[in-house]
Amino acid sequence: MNKKSILFLLSALMLFSGCTSSITDNKKERDMKDANHYIIKTSQYPQTTQGTKEFKVYHSDIKTDVEAFKKEYLKLTAEKAPSFDGNMVIAKSGEKRNGGYKISVTEVKDAERYTEVSLLLESPGKGCISTMAITNPYVVAFIPDDHKDVKFIEKSIEVDCK
């Protein structure tokens, strides 16, 4: 292999390594009943890249919600859904024309009559280099079940890559 081929391969690997999904370390013992929120999985590339922005809550004490969560999790990750006791949130930022977009749960707090879930939607700024691929960023998070309605608060930012 010549130097140009090696440089191209290294560049391609570096570009795509930032677009892999991550999953929390399930080996760590956590008391999920006392946790404020717990990220289960986040990625830019679900199995199906079609989609619109949507935020959903799934309750462990409602059988239809558990089944719906299992189906949606499998559709996004091609993996078996984790079991849970509380609520699961799946937040999707919708289909994007390129990489560099991200969605994350930044805070979960009790707001008297409802539970407030704050989401941060990040988009690449003008100086950013990103993957030329259709993406559909999502995050799956556990939130405790306090038997209140959930209100989503969105904040959008543009990342400065200069």
C-alpha positions as CSV (number, residue, x, y, z in Angstrom):
1,M,0.0,0.0,0.0
2,N,1.2,3.5,-0.8
3,K,1.2,6.4,1.6
4,K,-1.9,8.0,0.0
5,S,-3.9,4.9,0.5
6,I,-2.9,4.6,4.1
7,L,-3.7,8.3,4.8
8,F,-7.1,7.9,3.1
9,L,-7.9,4.8,5.2
10,L,-6.9,6.5,8.4
11,S,-8.9,9.6,7.5
12,A,-12.0,7.5,6.8
13,L,-11.6,5.6,10.0
14,M,-11.3,8.7,12.1
15,L,-14.3,10.3,10.4
16,F,-16.6,7.3,11.0
17,S,-15.3,6.5,14.5
18,G,-17.1,9.6,15.8
19,C,-20.4,8.3,14.5
20,T,-20.6,5.0,16.4
21,S,-23.3,4.4,19.0
22,S,-22.5,4.1,22.6
23,I,-24.1,2.1,25.4
24,T,-23.7,2.6,29.1
25,D,-21.7,0.0,31.0
26,N,-24.3,-2.4,32.3
27,K,-21.7,-4.0,34.7
28,K,-21.8,-1.0,37.0
29,E,-24.3,-1.4,39.8
30,R,-26.8,1.4,39.8
31,D,-29.9,2.0,41.8
32,M,-32.1,3.1,38.9
33,K,-35.0,3.9,41.3
34,D,-33.0,6.7,42.9
35,A,-31.3,7.9,39.7
36,N,-32.4,11.2,38.3
37,H,-31.9,9.8,34.8
38,Y,-29.8,7.2,33.2
39,I,-28.7,7.1,29.5
40,I,-29.3,3.7,28.0
41,K,-28.1,4.3,24.4
42,T,-27.4,7.2,22.0
43,S,-26.5,7.2,18.4
44,Q,-26.8,9.0,15.1
45,Y,-27.5,5.9,13.0
46,P,-30.5,3.8,13.8
47,Q,-31.3,0.7,11.8
48,T,-33.9,2.7,9.9
49,T,-32.9,6.2,9.0
50,Q,-36.4,7.5,8.3
51,G,-38.1,9.6,10.9
52,T,-39.3,12.8,12.3
53,K,-38.6,14.6,15.5
54,E,-40.5,12.9,18.3
55,F,-40.2,12.4,22.1
56,K,-42.0,9.4,23.7
57,V,-42.4,8.1,27.2
58,Y,-42.9,4.4,27.9
59,H,-44.3,3.3,31.4
60,S,-43.2,-0.1,32.8
61,D,-46.6,-0.6,34.5
62,I,-48.5,-0.3,31.2
63,K,-48.2,-3.5,29.1
64,T,-48.8,-1.8,25.8
65,D,-46.1,0.8,26.6
66,V,-43.6,-2.0,27.4
67,E,-44.4,-3.8,24.1
68,A,-44.2,-0.5,22.1
69,F,-40.8,0.3,23.7
70,K,-39.5,-3.2,22.8
71,K,-40.5,-2.7,19.2
72,E,-39.1,0.8,18.9
73,Y,-35.8,-0.1,20.6
74,L,-35.3,-3.1,18.3
75,K,-36.1,-0.9,15.3
76,L,-33.5,1.7,16.4
77,T,-30.7,-0.6,17.6
78,A,-31.3,-4.1,16.2
79,E,-30.9,-5.2,19.8
80,K,-33.2,-6.7,22.4
81,A,-34.6,-4.0,24.6
82,P,-33.6,-3.8,28.3
83,S,-36.2,-4.5,30.9
84,F,-37.0,-1.6,33.2
85,D,-39.0,-0.5,36.2
86,G,-40.0,3.1,35.8
87,N,-40.2,5.1,32.6
88,M,-38.1,5.0,29.4
89,V,-37.8,8.0,27.1
90,I,-36.9,7.7,23.4
91,A,-36.2,11.1,21.9
92,K,-35.4,11.4,18.2
93,S,-34.3,14.6,16.5
94,G,-35.5,13.6,13.1
95,E,-33.8,12.8,9.8
96,K,-30.7,14.9,9.0
97,R,-28.9,15.1,5.7
98,N,-25.4,14.7,7.2
99,G,-23.6,13.7,10.4
100,G,-22.6,16.0,13.3
101,Y,-26.1,16.2,14.8
102,K,-26.7,15.0,18.4
103,I,-29.6,14.8,20.9
104,S,-29.1,14.3,24.6
105,V,-31.0,14.4,27.8
106,T,-29.4,17.1,30.0
107,E,-31.7,17.2,33.0
108,V,-34.7,15.5,34.6
109,K,-36.5,17.4,37.3
110,D,-39.7,17.5,39.3
111,A,-41.7,20.5,38.3
112,E,-44.6,20.0,40.7
113,R,-47.4,18.8,38.4
114,Y,-45.2,17.1,35.9
115,T,-41.7,15.7,35.3
116,E,-39.6,18.0,33.1
117,V,-37.1,16.4,30.7
118,S,-34.6,18.8,29.2
119,L,-33.2,17.9,25.8
120,L,-30.3,19.4,24.0
121,L,-30.3,19.2,20.1
122,E,-26.9,20.0,18.7
123,S,-26.2,20.8,15.0
124,P,-22.9,21.3,13.2
125,G,-21.7,24.9,12.7
126,K,-20.4,26.3,9.5
127,G,-16.8,25.2,10.1
128,C,-17.6,21.6,10.9
129,I,-16.6,18.6,8.9
130,S,-19.2,15.9,9.0
131,T,-20.2,12.6,7.5
132,M,-22.1,12.8,4.2
133,A,-24.8,10.3,5.2
134,I,-28.4,10.5,6.3
135,T,-28.6,10.3,10.1
136,N,-31.4,10.2,12.6
137,P,-30.0,11.0,16.0
138,Y,-31.7,9.5,19.1
139,V,-31.2,8.9,22.8
140,V,-32.8,6.3,25.0
141,A,-32.9,7.2,28.7
142,F,-34.4,5.8,31.9
143,I,-36.3,8.2,34.1
144,P,-37.9,7.3,37.5
145,D,-41.7,6.8,37.5
146,D,-43.3,9.5,39.7
147,H,-46.7,9.0,38.0
148,K,-46.7,12.5,36.6
149,D,-47.0,13.6,33.0
150,V,-43.7,14.3,31.3
151,K,-43.0,17.7,29.7
152,F,-40.1,17.9,27.2
153,I,-38.1,21.1,27.1
154,E,-35.9,21.5,23.9
155,K,-32.8,23.7,23.6
156,S,-31.0,23.8,20.2
157,I,-27.5,24.9,19.7
158,E,-25.1,25.1,16.8
159,V,-21.6,23.7,17.6
160,D,-18.7,26.1,16.7
161,C,-16.0,24.0,15.0
162,K,-13.6,26.9,14.3
